[in-house]
Amino acid sequence: MVTSFLLSTQPPLAVFFFFIFLLFFIDTTSFHGAGISASSTPFSTTNATENKDEAQALLNWKSTLDNHSQSLLSSWHSDNPCGFTGVVCDDFGAIAHLNLSYFGLRGTLDGLNFSRLTSVVSFELANNSIYGSILSSIGNLSKLNSLNLCFNELSGDIPPNLGMLESLHYLYLCANNLSGHIPWEIGWLGSLLELGFSKNKFTGPIPPSLGKLGMGLESLFR
C-alpha cells in the first residue's frame, strides 16, 4: 500500500529511477551473498585435505613398525585421524596431541613425516621400544609444547633443529642411548620450563648457552 501510494504521487521520471535503484540493490545483495558462500567452500575443502595428509603421515609410519605394534594401532585405518587411538584433535579437526606412551611400540621414527603434523602441541612416546635416531625434521613441529621420548632405545646425536621449537615448555629425552655433544641450540628454547636428559651417553661439556634457560644445570641430568 505504501509503495503504491508513493508511486502514484511521484512524476514518471522519479518512478523510473526508483525501479532502477531497486534492481541495483537486489543485484548487489545477491552478489555479496554468493561471494560469502563461495569463500567458505575452499576453507572446508582445505581442512579436509590437511586432515587426510595428517592421517596418511601416521598410516605411513604405522606401516614401518613391527607387526605387533601395527596390531596395537588397529584403529588407524581411515582418512580421519581424529578417530585414531592416542590422537586428540583440535576444534578444526587437526591433530593436536599424539600420546602413545606405554603402548609397547617397536620401530623407528624414520617413517614419520613431521612436516605433515605442524598443528601438534604434544608428542608423547615415552616407555616404548623406539630405536634409531631423532629426525632433524622434528624441528617442523612449530607449535610443539611438550616432547617426551624418555625410556626408549634412541641413539645418535640430539638434532640441533630442536632449538627451533620456540613454543616448547617440556623436553624429556631421558633413559635412551643418545650420545655426542648436547647441542648449544638447546639454549634457544627460551620458553622451556623442564628439561630431562638423564641416563644417556653424552660427552663433552654442558654448553654455556643452557645457562640462559634460568634453571640449575644439574636439572639436566636429574
Backbone as CSV, one residue per row, in Angstrom:
resi,resn,N_x,N_y,N_z,CA_x,CA_y,CA_z,C_x,C_y,C_z
1,MET,0.824,-1.194,0.000,0.000,0.000,0.000,0.869,1.260,0.000
2,VAL,1.903,1.270,0.867,2.767,2.454,0.940,3.482,2.674,-0.369
3,THR,4.004,1.540,-0.937,4.723,1.643,-2.209,3.817,2.161,-3.306
4,SER,2.584,1.644,-3.344,1.621,2.071,-4.356,1.329,3.545,-4.215
5,PHE,1.188,4.015,-2.971,0.894,5.425,-2.724,2.057,6.306,-3.196
6,LEU,3.299,5.863,-2.875,4.454,6.654,-3.265,4.574,6.747,-4.773
7,LEU,4.325,5.626,-5.439,4.448,5.603,-6.887,3.387,6.472,-7.537
8,SER,2.184,6.473,-6.936,1.073,7.227,-7.523,1.261,8.723,-7.365
9,THR,2.072,9.153,-6.388,2.249,10.590,-6.123,3.533,11.148,-6.711
10,GLN,4.353,10.309,-7.378,5.616,10.766,-7.954,5.482,10.931,-9.465
11,PRO,6.209,11.846,-10.053,6.197,12.002,-11.507,6.820,10.788,-12.180
12,PRO,6.544,10.526,-13.460,7.045,9.327,-14.167,8.553,9.167,-14.090
13,LEU,9.312,10.282,-14.183,10.777,10.164,-14.140,11.262,9.653,-12.789
14,ALA,10.635,10.085,-11.706,11.019,9.616,-10.368,10.713,8.146,-10.209
15,VAL,9.595,7.687,-10.761,9.232,6.264,-10.690,10.275,5.431,-11.413
16,PHE,10.749,5.932,-12.561,11.754,5.206,-13.334,13.033,5.002,-12.532
17,PHE,13.527,6.089,-11.900,14.752,5.981,-11.103,14.556,5.125,-9.866
18,PHE,13.355,5.080,-9.312,13.062,4.240,-8.143,13.226,2.764,-8.479
19,PHE,12.708,2.371,-9.653,12.839,0.972,-10.066,14.294,0.609,-10.372
20,ILE,15.034,1.552,-10.971,16.457,1.309,-11.239,17.201,1.065,-9.927
21,PHE,16.909,1.853,-8.904,17.532,1.694,-7.587,17.232,0.333,-6.989
22,LEU,15.939,-0.103,-7.088,15.560,-1.407,-6.531,16.312,-2.540,-7.219
23,LEU,16.404,-2.482,-8.540,17.105,-3.534,-9.283,18.584,-3.587,-8.892
24,PHE,19.217,-2.414,-8.751,20.632,-2.358,-8.363,20.855,-2.930,-6.972
25,PHE,19.956,-2.589,-6.036,20.085,-3.075,-4.651,19.959,-4.589,-4.582
26,ILE,18.950,-5.130,-5.273,18.726,-6.584,-5.248,19.911,-7.304,-5.868
27,ASP,20.427,-6.802,-6.989,21.547,-7.438,-7.669,22.806,-7.411,-6.827
28,THR,23.069,-6.273,-6.159,24.260,-6.149,-5.313,24.199,-7.086,-4.122
29,THR,23.024,-7.186,-3.492,22.857,-8.084,-2.342,23.097,-9.525,-2.734
30,SER,22.559,-9.917,-3.894,22.737,-11.289,-4.360,24.200,-11.583,-4.623
31,PHE,24.904,-10.577,-5.194,26.319,-10.766,-5.498,27.137,-11.013,-4.249
32,HIS,26.919,-10.198,-3.195,27.673,-10.357,-1.945,27.339,-11.680,-1.284
33,GLY,26.107,-12.105,-1.322,25.729,-13.382,-0.724,26.428,-14.535,-1.389
34,ALA,26.512,-14.455,-2.751,27.198,-15.515,-3.485,28.665,-15.547,-3.129
35,GLY,29.270,-14.347,-2.923,30.689,-14.287,-2.580,30.983,-14.943,-1.259
36,ILE,30.102,-14.777,-0.264,30.309,-15.370,1.051,30.249,-16.880,0.980
37,SER,29.244,-17.412,0.278,29.106,-18.860,0.208,30.246,-19.478,-0.579
38,ALA,30.732,-18.773,-1.595,31.826,-19.313,-2.391,33.118,-19.368,-1.599
39,SER,33.366,-18.358,-0.742,34.624,-18.313,0.007,34.675,-19.354,1.105
40,SER,33.515,-19.836,1.577,33.513,-20.819,2.657,33.854,-22.212,2.158
41,THR,33.622,-22.481,0.880,33.866,-23.812,0.336,35.339,-24.182,0.323
42,PRO,36.245,-23.320,-0.207,37.663,-23.675,-0.190,38.206,-23.894,1.204
43,PHE,37.679,-23.150,2.215,38.176,-23.300,3.587,37.941,-24.719,4.094
44,SER,36.700,-25.229,3.942,36.391,-26.569,4.428,37.121,-27.625,3.623
45,THR,37.271,-27.377,2.305,37.986,-28.322,1.460,39.452,-28.405,1.869
46,THR,40.054,-27.263,2.178,41.451,-27.235,2.621,41.629,-28.015,3.912
47,ASN,40.721,-27.832,4.872,40.810,-28.564,6.135,40.744,-30.064,5.910
48,ALA,39.813,-30.491,5.052,39.661,-31.918,4.781,40.930,-32.490,4.170
49,THR,41.556,-31.718,3.265,42.791,-32.181,2.628,43.919,-32.301,3.644
50,GLU,44.039,-31.308,4.537,45.085,-31.345,5.552,44.889,-32.522,6.497
51,ASN,43.636,-32.816,6.869,43.362,-33.941,7.756,43.778,-35.256,7.111
52,LYS,43.511,-35.387,5.809,43.910,-36.603,5.101,45.426,-36.732,5.055
53,ASP,46.102,-35.600,4.885,47.574,-35.624,4.867,48.123,-36.062,6.222
54,GLU,47.515,-35.581,7.302,47.942,-35.984,8.641,47.700,-37.471,8.858
55,ALA,46.532,-37.927,8.457,46.207,-39.351,8.596,47.193,-40.200,7.811
56,GLN,47.503,-39.778,6.591,48.425,-40.548,5.763,49.814,-40.594,6.372
57,ALA,50.231,-39.485,6.995,51.543,-39.455,7.645,51.625,-40.500,8.760
58,LEU,50.557,-40.607,9.559,50.538,-41.599,10.639,50.442,-43.017,10.094
59,LEU,49.639,-43.206,9.048,49.492,-44.545,8.468,50.802,-45.014,7.844
60,ASN,51.517,-44.105,7.211,52.823,-44.471,6.643,53.795,-44.877,7.748
61,TRP,53.769,-44.153,8.857,54.645,-44.507,9.980,54.241,-45.852,10.575
62,LYS,52.958,-46.063,10.749,52.461,-47.333,11.290,52.985,-48.517,10.468
63,SER,53.023,-48.369,9.146,53.445,-49.470,8.268,54.914,-49.836,8.453
64,THR,55.710,-48.938,9.070,57.136,-49.223,9.286,57.401,-49.882,10.640
65,LEU,56.393,-49.916,11.515,56.553,-50.544,12.830,56.412,-52.053,12.714
66,ASP,56.823,-52.774,13.753,56.711,-54.238,13.679,55.241,-54.671,13.721
67,ASN,55.000,-55.953,13.417,53.626,-56.448,13.279,52.808,-56.290,14.548
68,HIS,53.440,-56.537,15.698,52.708,-56.404,16.964,52.282,-54.955,17.181
69,SER,53.175,-54.030,16.872,52.846,-52.612,17.033,51.689,-52.221,16.118
70,GLN,51.698,-52.731,14.901,50.616,-52.420,13.966,49.272,-52.944,14.465
71,SER,49.302,-54.093,15.121,48.049,-54.634,15.670,47.540,-53.769,16.830
72,LEU,48.469,-53.161,17.582,48.070,-52.284,18.677,47.423,-50.995,18.161
73,LEU,47.734,-50.665,16.925,47.188,-49.457,16.302,46.145,-49.815,15.249
74,SER,45.331,-50.812,15.541,44.330,-51.294,14.572,43.281,-50.237,14.238
75,SER,43.085,-49.255,15.107,42.101,-48.195,14.841,42.615,-47.187,13.804
76,TRP,43.888,-47.276,13.458,44.468,-46.370,12.464,44.215,-46.946,11.071
77,HIS,43.115,-46.574,10.454,42.802,-47.185,9.158,41.902,-46.327,8.268
78,SER,41.798,-45.029,8.519,40.904,-44.201,7.712,41.557,-42.867,7.378
79,ASP,40.795,-42.009,6.699,41.293,-40.672,6.358,41.053,-39.662,7.474
80,ASN,40.411,-40.106,8.550,40.111,-39.196,9.667,40.959,-39.561,10.874
81,PRO,42.054,-38.831,11.120,42.950,-39.184,12.216,42.343,-38.970,13.591
82,CYS,41.236,-38.225,13.675,40.634,-37.929,14.976,40.054,-39.179,15.636
83,GLY,39.874,-40.233,14.875,39.384,-41.486,15.435,40.488,-42.474,15.762
84,PHE,41.748,-42.069,15.584,42.875,-42.958,15.844,43.158,-43.039,17.350
85,THR,43.513,-44.220,17.811,43.946,-44.398,19.195,45.141,-43.498,19.495
86,GLY,45.090,-42.797,20.628,46.202,-41.951,21.043,46.213,-40.573,20.430
87,VAL,45.225,-40.265,19.590,45.180,-38.970,18.897,44.041,-38.114,19.437
88,VAL,44.332,-36.860,19.694,43.303,-35.879,20.065,43.406,-34.725,19.081
89,CYS,42.269,-34.334,18.496,42.256,-33.258,17.509,41.780,-31.953,18.130
90,ASP,42.117,-30.856,17.462,41.627,-29.552,17.909,40.247,-29.275,17.312
91,ASP,39.729,-28.080,17.512,38.383,-27.737,17.055,38.259,-27.724,15.534
92,PHE,39.377,-27.676,14.840,39.352,-27.653,13.384,39.606,-29.031,12.782
93,GLY,39.743,-30.057,13.647,39.963,-31.407,13.157,41.407,-31.745,12.871
94,ALA,42.339,-30.857,13.240,43.762,-31.133,13.055,44.322,-31.841,14.291
95,ILE,45.337,-32.666,14.098,45.930,-33.403,15.216,46.647,-32.426,16.146
96,ALA,46.228,-32.389,17.406,46.847,-31.506,18.394,47.716,-32.285,19.382
97,HIS,47.301,-33.500,19.728,48.032,-34.305,20.716,48.191,-35.735,20.202
98,LEU,49.398,-36.248,20.316,49.677,-37.647,19.995,50.338,-38.260,21.216
99,ASN,49.608,-39.129,21.915,50.111,-39.751,23.142,50.047,-41.269,23.004
100,LEU,51.221,-41.869,22.767,51.328,-43.323,22.642,52.303,-43.881,23.677
101,SER,52.446,-43.196,24.792,53.334,-43.674,25.861,52.809,-44.981,26.435
102,TYR,53.740,-45.880,26.796,53.413,-47.172,27.417,52.596,-48.085,26.493
103,PHE,52.696,-47.917,25.197,51.927,-48.744,24.260,52.653,-50.036,23.894
104,GLY,53.958,-50.081,24.104,54.716,-51.256,23.696,55.044,-51.268,22.214
105,LEU,55.206,-50.095,21.631,55.508,-49.987,20.207,56.992,-50.229,19.954
106,ARG,57.271,-50.842,18.805,58.671,-51.065,18.422,58.876,-50.644,16.969
107,GLY,59.886,-49.820,16.762,60.201,-49.347,15.423,61.009,-48.069,15.514
108,THR,61.155,-47.386,14.405,61.909,-46.140,14.370,60.974,-44.972,14.052
109,LEU,61.535,-43.786,14.085,60.784,-42.581,13.697,61.003,-42.240,12.223
110,ASP,61.802,-43.054,11.535,62.204,-42.714,10.165,61.015,-42.551,9.221
111,GLY,59.957,-43.316,9.426,58.822,-43.266,8.510,57.792,-42.204,8.835
112,LEU,58.070,-41.360,9.829,57.098,-40.348,10.250,57.455,-38.989,9.645
113,ASN,56.536,-38.467,8.825,56.742,-37.187,8.164,56.246,-36.065,9.069
114,PHE,57.157,-35.496,9.846,56.778,-34.461,10.808,56.245,-33.197,10.127
115,SER,56.614,-32.966,8.892,56.167,-31.768,8.190,54.666,-31.790,7.928
116,ARG,54.025,-32.950,8.081,52.573,-33.062,7.917,51.829,-32.888,9.239
117,LEU,52.553,-32.681,10.329,51.926,-32.650,11.660,52.192,-31.315,12.363
118,THR,52.099,-30.240,11.632,52.515,-28.945,12.158,51.554,-28.339,13.183
119,SER,50.402,-28.973,13.421,49.472,-28.474,14.445,49.657,-29.183,15.782
120,VAL,50.567,-30.149,15.835,50.759,-30.950,17.049,51.318,-30.094,18.180
121,VAL,50.667,-30.180,19.354,51.074,-29.431,20.542,51.861,-30.319,21.500
122,SER,51.479,-31.587,21.604,52.231,-32.511,22.461,52.472,-33.820,21.719
123,PHE,53.696,-34.335,21.873,54.114,-35.572,21.210,54.742,-36.454,22.282
124,GLU,54.012,-37.509,22.674,54.421,-38.344,23.809,54.621,-39.793,23.344
125,LEU,55.875,-40.272,23.432,56.181,-41.657,23.039,57.005,-42.365,24.111
126,ALA,56.876,-41.940,25.348,57.695,-42.499,26.427,57.368,-43.969,26.663
127,ASN,58.380,-44.693,27.163,58.218,-46.095,27.560,57.723,-46.981,26.420
128,ASN,58.449,-46.942,25.326,58.235,-47.854,24.211,59.580,-48.461,23.832
129,SER,59.662,-49.015,22.658,60.937,-49.554,22.160,61.268,-48.897,20.826
130,ILE,61.279,-47.576,20.850,61.601,-46.803,19.655,63.121,-46.656,19.577
131,TYR,63.693,-47.106,18.477,65.140,-47.059,18.320,65.501,-46.217,17.099
132,GLY,66.824,-46.112,16.829,67.261,-45.257,15.736,67.467,-43.834,16.229
133,SER,67.511,-42.910,15.316,67.826,-41.523,15.653,66.573,-40.658,15.744
134,ILE,66.758,-39.492,16.365,65.713,-38.468,16.380,65.880,-37.653,15.104
135,LEU,64.869,-37.617,14.276,64.969,-36.946,12.980,65.063,-35.431,13.148
136,SER,65.890,-34.814,12.338,66.016,-33.352,12.390,64.716,-32.671,11.961
137,SER,63.867,-33.373,11.181,62.598,-32.790,10.721,61.619,-32.554,11.863
138,ILE,61.945,-33.057,13.059,61.089,-32.791,14.214,61.033,-31.283,14.501
139,GLY,62.011,-30.550,13.983,62.024,-29.106,14.125,60.884,-28.416,13.386
140,ASN,60.133,-29.171,12.557,58.982,-28.608,11.842,57.750,-28.465,12.723
141,LEU,57.780,-29.051,13.918,56.610,-29.003,14.807,56.598,-27.675,15.554
142,SER,56.288,-26.617,14.832,56.456,-25.248,15.345,55.555,-24.923,16.533
143,LYS,54.450,-25.657,16.717,53.537,-25.385,17.825,53.778,-26.303,19.024
144,LEU,54.800,-27.141,18.940,55.022,-28.161,19.964,55.293,-27.540,21.326
145,ASN,54.547,-27.998,22.316,54.674,-27.524,23.692,55.381,-28.550,24.565
146,SER,55.161,-29.841,24.264,55.723,-30.912,25.092,56.219,-32.055,24.207
147,LEU,57.463,-32.491,24.455,58.054,-33.624,23.741,58.628,-34.589,24.768
148,ASN,58.111,-35.819,24.777,58.567,-36.821,25.738,58.929,-38.101,25.001
149,LEU,60.233,-38.381,24.927,60.735,-39.591,24.277,61.521,-40.457,25.263
150,CYS,61.313,-40.252,26.560,62.062,-40.984,27.585,61.801,-42.491,27.530
151,PHE,62.785,-43.250,28.026,62.678,-44.706,28.166,62.349,-45.387,26.841
152,ASN,63.231,-45.117,25.875,63.211,-45.810,24.599,64.624,-46.297,24.305
153,GLU,64.931,-46.545,23.050,66.253,-47.031,22.664,66.871,-46.130,21.600
154,LEU,66.553,-44.854,21.669,67.049,-43.900,20.690,68.556,-43.718,20.833
155,SER,69.225,-43.523,19.702,70.681,-43.386,19.714,71.091,-42.237,18.790
156,GLY,72.402,-41.962,18.780,72.897,-40.884,17.940,72.830,-39.542,18.650
157,ASP,73.029,-38.491,17.891,73.077,-37.143,18.450,71.680,-36.541,18.592
158,ILE,71.565,-35.573,19.491,70.364,-34.750,19.548,70.419,-33.782,18.360
159,PRO,69.399,-33.748,17.513,69.453,-32.841,16.365,69.408,-31.381,16.798
160,PRO,70.297,-30.539,16.278,70.277,-29.108,16.619,68.939,-28.438,16.301
161,ASN,68.171,-29.033,15.358,66.878,-28.448,14.966,65.886,-28.377,16.121
162,LEU,66.141,-29.099,17.188,65.261,-28.972,18.362,65.243,-27.536,18.878
163,GLY,66.311,-26.814,18.622,66.390,-25.421,19.055,65.409,-24.511,18.326
164,MET,64.758,-25.031,17.270,63.781,-24.244,16.518,62.401,-24.266,17.166
165,LEU,62.211,-25.128,18.150,60.883,-25.306,18.761,60.649,-24.234,19.822
166,GLU,60.352,-23.039,19.384,60.281,-21.891,20.283,59.142,-21.969,21.290
167,SER,58.127,-22.791,21.021,56.982,-22.910,21.936,57.165,-24.026,22.959
168,LEU,58.294,-24.727,22.899,58.499,-25.891,23.750,58.658,-25.515,25.218
169,HIS,57.846,-26.146,26.072,57.933,-25.946,27.522,58.554,-27.144,28.225
170,TYR,58.341,-28.343,27.663,58.791,-29.570,28.334,59.534,-30.440,27.319
171,LEU,60.774,-30.767,27.645,61.601,-31.595,26.773,62.215,-32.719,27.596
172,TYR,61.814,-33.952,27.290,62.291,-35.124,28.021,62.878,-36.138,27.031
173,LEU,64.179,-36.368,27.144,64.865,-37.357,26.307,65.582,-38.390,27.170
174,CYS,65.226,-38.479,28.439,65.949,-39.319,29.401,65.839,-40.807,29.076
175,ALA,66.826,-41.560,29.594,66.840,-43.030,29.520,66.760,-43.542,28.086
176,ASN,67.709,-43.073,27.256,67.902,-43.590,25.905,69.388,-43.921,25.742
177,ASN,69.825,-44.053,24.505,71.238,-44.281,24.239,71.825,-43.127,23.424
178,LEU,71.327,-41.936,23.671,71.797,-40.766,22.940,73.241,-40.449,23.315
179,SER,73.999,-39.971,22.347,75.422,-39.728,22.587,75.838,-38.416,21.921
180,GLY,77.151,-38.164,21.965,77.671,-36.936,21.364,77.483,-35.740,22.280
181,HIS,77.660,-34.567,21.722,77.550,-33.331,22.490,76.087,-32.877,22.559
182,ILE,75.744,-32.245,23.665,74.446,-31.577,23.753,74.543,-30.311,22.908
183,PRO,73.689,-30.163,21.894,73.819,-29.004,21.001,73.552,-27.685,21.712
184,TRP,74.348,-26.687,21.407,74.192,-25.385,22.057,72.875,-24.737,21.659
185,GLU,72.251,-25.196,20.536,70.978,-24.628,20.090,69.853,-24.860,21.090
186,ILE,70.028,-25.813,21.998,69.009,-26.026,23.036,68.834,-24.756,23.868
187,GLY,69.878,-23.963,23.955,69.801,-22.700,24.682,68.869,-21.681,24.053
188,TRP,68.407,-21.943,22.817,67.446,-21.048,22.167,66.028,-21.237,22.707
189,LEU,65.810,-22.311,23.441,64.449,-22.654,23.890,64.065,-21.793,25.095
190,GLY,63.791,-20.542,24.830,63.530,-19.589,25.903,62.261,-19.838,26.681
191,SER,61.325,-20.653,26.135,60.069,-20.946,26.837,60.154,-22.214,27.681
192,LEU,61.324,-22.873,27.674,61.461,-24.165,28.334,61.320,-24.042,29.847
193,LEU,60.503,-24.939,30.424,60.290,-24.969,31.869,60.951,-26.183,32.514
194,GLU,60.940,-27.307,31.805,61.531,-28.533,32.345,62.333,-29.235,31.265
195,LEU,63.468,-29.801,31.689,64.387,-30.438,30.756,64.942,-31.699,31.399
196,GLY,64.797,-32.845,30.737,65.286,-34.110,31.270,66.176,-34.831,30.269
197,PHE,67.502,-34.908,30.573,68.468,-35.565,29.687,69.177,-36.739,30.376
198,SER,68.722,-37.151,31.542,69.458,-38.147,32.331,69.501,-39.510,31.646
199,LYS,70.478,-40.325,32.073,70.630,-41.708,31.616,70.812,-41.809,30.109
200,ASN,71.767,-41.051,29.591,72.198,-41.153,28.209,73.716,-41.257,28.185
201,LYS,74.325,-41.114,27.032,75.769,-41.296,26.906,76.432,-40.066,26.288
202,PHE,76.037,-38.904,26.779,76.576,-37.664,26.232,78.046,-37.493,26.615
203,THR,78.764,-36.806,25.755,80.168,-36.495,26.021,80.376,-34.989,25.887
204,GLY,81.478,-34.513,26.415,81.804,-33.105,26.297,81.130,-32.269,27.366
205,PRO,81.453,-30.995,27.400,80.919,-30.096,28.427,79.469,-29.712,28.143
206,ILE,78.810,-29.222,29.186,77.469,-28.668,29.032,77.601,-27.310,28.348
207,PRO,76.879,-27.082,27.268,77.015,-25.806,26.548,76.663,-24.606,27.436
208,PRO,77.457,-23.559,27.428,77.149,-22.355,28.223,75.792,-21.746,27.875
209,SER,75.318,-21.989,26.639,74.046,-21.405,26.212,72.877,-21.886,27.057
210,LEU,73.046,-23.055,27.706,71.966,-23.578,28.535,71.769,-22.740,29.789
211,GLY,72.760,-21.937,30.130,72.628,-21.061,31.280,71.556,-20.002,31.091
212,LYS,71.134,-19.773,29.836,70.089,-18.802,29.548,68.696,-19.323,29.916
213,LEU,68.609,-20.614,30.196,67.294,-21.218,30.423,66.757,-20.946,31.813
214,GLY,67.585,-20.381,32.705,67.086,-19.986,34.034,66.838,-21.140,34.958
215,MET,67.563,-22.228,34.819,67.410,-23.365,35.715,68.792,-23.869,36.127
216,GLY,68.888,-24.587,37.244,70.148,-25.172,37.644,70.569,-26.231,36.635
217,LEU,71.842,-26.212,36.211,72.276,-27.153,35.190,72.180,-28.601,35.659
218,GLU,72.204,-28.821,36.974,72.069,-30.195,37.461,70.728,-30.801,37.100
219,SER,69.729,-29.951,36.811,68.412,-30.476,36.455,68.415,-31.177,35.111
220,LEU,69.473,-30.946,34.336,69.606,-31.633,33.057,69.677,-33.146,33.233
221,PHE,70.260,-33.563,34.325,70.555,-34.975,34.487,69.822,-35.608,35.673
222,ARG,68.779,-34.935,36.156,68.056,-35.459,37.289,67.138,-36.581,36.861
